[in-house]
């Protein structure tokens, strides 16, 4: 899918990282501080306890998701494990056309598709210090079975190999520091409107 390039549009920041790397927390914090729109994904993954439709994800059925694919409703979409994830083209294009910067967190497949179709997108990869720390974080959040965690750790090895294709990589060994680093990268983003930090 080809997406038109408009240098007058607000910035589009794409963040990826292994499960447990803290990418979603970083995106939400950065979006709030820099007045960016955090665009959540559509997914066919079952909703977890405490997750909210329209806040964490747009939860949908596989039939509806596949219909959206046919209608070219996604900037990118991918099958991750047994589930589908996709980024809404309409939401991203509308916000950017309104002058509102957009930040998304997607898997590496989706990020590279976006970069191919939208060369002006800024790609940032979030790393954890080491595999043992990532395992600890995944266990601590208590959202996945041990089997699922092992599957995610295996996937992480592949994802880390893709980090070199990103514009920047940030190690999240200290959450506040990682947030500040990502903010600095975004604020120095070339050929873009200045982004003013929201201190309120």
C-alpha positions as CSV (number, residue, x, y, z in Angstrom):
1,X,0.0,0.0,0.0
2,X,1.3,3.4,-0.9
3,X,0.8,6.3,1.4
4,X,1.2,9.9,0.2
5,X,4.1,11.8,1.6
6,X,3.3,15.3,2.8
7,X,6.1,17.1,4.6
8,X,3.6,19.6,6.0
9,X,2.0,17.0,8.0
10,X,2.7,16.6,11.7
11,X,5.3,14.0,12.7
12,X,4.7,10.2,12.8
13,X,6.7,8.3,15.4
14,X,6.8,4.5,15.4
15,X,8.0,2.7,18.5
16,X,8.8,-1.0,18.7
17,X,10.3,-3.3,21.3
18,X,9.9,-6.8,22.9
19,X,7.0,-7.5,25.1
20,X,7.9,-6.2,28.6
21,X,10.4,-3.6,27.2
22,X,8.1,-0.8,28.4
23,X,7.3,0.6,25.0
24,X,3.6,1.2,25.7
25,X,4.4,3.0,29.0
26,X,7.0,5.1,27.2
27,X,4.6,6.0,24.3
28,X,1.8,7.0,26.7
29,X,4.1,9.2,28.8
30,X,5.8,10.8,25.7
31,X,2.4,11.4,24.1
32,X,1.2,13.2,27.2
33,X,4.3,15.4,27.6
34,X,4.6,16.3,23.9
35,X,0.9,16.6,23.2
36,X,1.0,13.8,20.6
37,X,-1.8,11.5,19.8
38,X,-1.2,7.9,20.9
39,X,-2.8,5.7,18.3
40,X,-3.8,2.3,19.6
41,X,-4.0,-0.7,17.3
42,X,-7.0,-2.8,16.2
43,X,-6.5,-6.4,17.3
44,X,-8.2,-9.8,17.2
45,X,-6.4,-10.8,20.5
46,X,-8.8,-11.6,23.3
47,X,-9.2,-8.7,25.8
48,X,-7.3,-9.3,29.0
49,X,-8.7,-8.5,32.4
50,X,-8.7,-4.7,33.1
51,X,-8.1,-3.8,29.5
52,X,-10.6,-1.3,28.0
53,X,-11.8,-1.3,24.4
54,X,-10.9,2.0,22.8
55,X,-8.2,2.7,25.4
56,X,-5.8,-0.2,25.3
57,X,-6.8,-1.6,21.9
58,X,-9.8,-1.6,19.5
59,X,-10.8,-5.3,20.0
60,X,-12.5,-6.8,17.0
61,X,-13.3,-10.2,15.4
62,X,-11.1,-11.8,12.8
63,X,-14.0,-11.5,10.2
64,X,-14.2,-7.7,10.8
65,X,-10.4,-7.4,10.8
66,X,-10.1,-9.2,7.5
67,X,-12.9,-7.1,6.0
68,X,-10.9,-4.0,7.1
69,X,-7.8,-5.4,5.3
70,X,-9.8,-5.8,2.1
71,X,-11.0,-2.2,2.5
72,X,-7.3,-1.0,2.9
73,X,-8.2,0.4,6.3
74,X,-4.7,-0.2,7.7
75,X,-1.4,1.6,7.2
76,X,0.1,-1.7,8.3
77,X,-1.1,-5.0,9.7
78,X,0.5,-8.2,10.7
79,X,-0.2,-11.5,12.3
80,X,1.7,-11.8,15.6
81,X,1.5,-15.3,17.1
82,X,-2.2,-16.4,16.4
83,X,-3.6,-12.9,16.4
84,X,-3.9,-9.9,14.0
85,X,-2.9,-6.3,14.8
86,X,-3.3,-3.2,12.6
87,X,-2.8,0.5,12.6
88,X,-5.8,2.6,11.3
89,X,-5.0,4.7,8.2
90,X,-7.9,7.0,8.8
91,X,-7.0,7.8,12.4
92,X,-3.3,8.5,11.6
93,X,-4.0,10.5,8.4
94,X,-6.7,12.6,10.1
95,X,-4.7,13.5,13.1
96,X,-1.6,14.4,11.0
97,X,-3.6,16.5,8.6
98,X,-4.9,18.4,11.7
99,X,-1.3,19.2,12.7
100,X,-1.3,16.7,15.5
101,X,1.7,14.4,15.8
102,X,1.0,10.7,16.1
103,X,2.9,8.1,18.0
104,X,2.2,4.3,17.7
105,X,3.8,1.2,19.1
106,X,3.8,-1.7,16.7
107,X,5.8,-4.9,16.1
108,X,8.9,-4.9,13.9
109,X,7.0,-6.3,10.9
110,X,4.5,-3.4,11.0
111,X,7.2,-0.8,11.7
112,X,9.2,-1.7,8.6
113,X,6.1,-1.7,6.4
114,X,5.4,1.8,7.6
115,X,8.9,2.9,6.9
116,X,8.7,1.5,3.4
117,X,5.5,3.3,2.6
118,X,6.1,6.4,4.7
119,X,9.8,7.3,4.6
120,X,9.3,10.4,6.8
121,X,8.2,8.2,9.7
122,X,10.6,8.2,12.7
123,X,11.4,4.6,14.0
124,X,12.5,4.1,17.6
125,X,13.4,0.7,19.0
126,X,13.1,0.1,22.8
127,X,15.6,-2.4,24.3
128,X,15.9,-4.0,27.7
129,X,19.3,-4.4,29.3
130,X,19.4,-8.2,29.0
131,X,17.2,-11.3,28.5
132,X,17.1,-12.1,32.2
133,X,15.6,-8.6,33.0
134,X,13.0,-9.0,30.2
135,X,12.0,-12.4,31.6
136,X,11.6,-10.9,35.1
137,X,9.4,-8.1,33.8
138,X,7.2,-10.5,31.9
139,X,6.7,-12.6,35.0
140,X,6.1,-9.6,37.2
141,X,3.3,-8.2,35.1
142,X,1.4,-11.5,35.4
143,X,-0.4,-11.3,32.1
144,X,1.0,-14.4,30.3
145,X,1.5,-18.1,31.1
146,X,5.1,-19.4,31.4
147,X,4.7,-21.1,28.0
148,X,3.6,-17.8,26.4
149,X,6.5,-16.0,28.1
150,X,9.0,-18.4,26.6
151,X,7.4,-18.0,23.2
152,X,7.7,-14.2,23.6
153,X,11.4,-14.5,24.6
154,X,12.2,-16.5,21.5
155,X,10.4,-13.9,19.4
156,X,12.5,-11.2,21.1
157,X,15.7,-12.7,19.7
158,X,14.3,-12.1,16.2
159,X,13.1,-8.6,17.0
160,X,16.5,-7.5,18.4
161,X,18.1,-8.4,15.0
162,X,15.7,-5.9,13.4
163,X,16.7,-3.0,15.7
164,X,19.5,-2.0,13.4
165,X,16.9,-1.0,10.8
166,X,15.5,1.6,13.1
167,X,16.5,5.3,13.2
168,X,17.3,5.1,16.9
169,X,17.5,2.4,19.7
170,X,16.9,3.3,23.3
171,X,17.8,1.0,26.2
172,X,15.1,1.1,28.9
173,X,17.2,0.4,32.0
174,X,15.7,3.4,33.7
175,X,12.1,4.3,32.7
176,X,12.3,8.0,33.4
177,X,15.6,8.3,31.6
178,X,14.2,6.3,28.6
179,X,11.2,8.6,28.4
180,X,13.5,11.7,28.4
181,X,15.7,10.1,25.7
182,X,12.8,9.4,23.4
183,X,11.4,12.9,23.9
184,X,14.8,14.4,23.0
185,X,14.9,12.3,19.8
186,X,11.5,13.4,18.8
187,X,12.1,17.0,19.5
188,X,15.2,17.0,17.3
189,X,13.3,15.2,14.5
190,X,14.5,16.8,11.2
191,X,12.2,18.6,8.8
192,X,9.3,18.8,11.2
193,X,7.3,21.4,13.0
194,X,8.8,22.2,16.4
195,X,7.3,20.2,19.2
196,X,6.7,22.0,22.4
197,X,6.7,20.0,25.6
198,X,3.5,20.2,27.6
199,X,4.4,20.9,31.2
200,X,0.8,20.9,32.5
